[in-house]
Amino acid sequence: MKPPLLLIACAVLVLGACGADNMADDTENDCAGHGEYLHGHCHCERGYMQTADEQSCVELADIDEPDAPSDEPDGPMDEPDAPVDEPAELVFNPGTQTARTRTESGGERVWVLNGVDGMSVLTVENYESYGGPTTPGTVTMTAQETSYATCATCLLYQTGCTAHDDHFHCSTTYMPRAEGTVELTALGTAAGETFSGSLTNIVFQEVTINQQLETTPVPGAQAYRLASWAFSAALTP
């Protein structure tokens, strides 16, 4: 389940939005069988998006979108031209890390971790249904991982973020280039267990992501290198 429009959920700093008191009505709506109902609205599976009232999920094919160019690739995006400037060093020291796991409608497991450093959010998402590991191991950032439409172990770095209910709205989004690694050291499957790992030599490039999840690098934008970052959080209920 990859949420359209990058709605980053369940950071604990959002007025306790992931607390038990807010989970009471989550089972009353199944989001048409294509999403998870949390805190009053649907978080839709990849390939689906919220209806206007946020109470159901519909196929993206049912939403009127501008015609895409006929030569638009379906697979991972092509490697961008080498940037003129070297990536700037990124220092990320989150004051908050939260994680959760769930199963998609087909039974495959998803892990999501959010680190929040002021108005910046770094998200690690691991999708079994796209080939993400279910046991500890190392993932190399290949071309597949540079697009939100195809990534299995997805990294999203976002800036200019403001809290909105149980998620964030952010002004700028970055995804990795095809370099660096993600090591997953623990992939718990129950509340209280741990989702943890580390990032090494990840270069984040600014991208745009449309409602079809197609990912396009922003020409000439500043890139950032994250030399290393270790993440770890106990899974919430």
Secondary structure as GFF3:
##gff-version 3
##sequence-region A 1 237
A	DSSP	three_ten_helix	4	6	.	.	.	ID=ss1
A	DSSP	beta_strand	8	9	.	.	.	ID=ss2
A	DSSP	three_ten_helix	20	23	.	.	.	ID=ss3
A	DSSP	three_ten_helix	31	33	.	.	.	ID=ss4
A	DSSP	beta_strand	35	38	.	.	.	ID=ss5
A	DSSP	beta_strand	41	44	.	.	.	ID=ss6
A	DSSP	beta_strand	48	50	.	.	.	ID=ss7
A	DSSP	beta_strand	57	59	.	.	.	ID=ss8
A	DSSP	three_ten_helix	60	62	.	.	.	ID=ss9
A	DSSP	beta_strand	88	89	.	.	.	ID=ss10
A	DSSP	beta_strand	96	103	.	.	.	ID=ss11
A	DSSP	beta_strand	109	117	.	.	.	ID=ss12
A	DSSP	beta_strand	120	127	.	.	.	ID=ss13
A	DSSP	three_ten_helix	128	130	.	.	.	ID=ss14
A	DSSP	beta_strand	137	140	.	.	.	ID=ss15
A	DSSP	three_ten_helix	143	146	.	.	.	ID=ss16
A	DSSP	beta_strand	153	159	.	.	.	ID=ss17
A	DSSP	beta_strand	162	164	.	.	.	ID=ss18
A	DSSP	beta_strand	167	169	.	.	.	ID=ss19
A	DSSP	beta_strand	172	176	.	.	.	ID=ss20
A	DSSP	beta_strand	181	187	.	.	.	ID=ss21
A	DSSP	beta_strand	194	209	.	.	.	ID=ss22
A	DSSP	beta_strand	215	217	.	.	.	ID=ss23
A	DSSP	beta_strand	224	234	.	.	.	ID=ss24
###
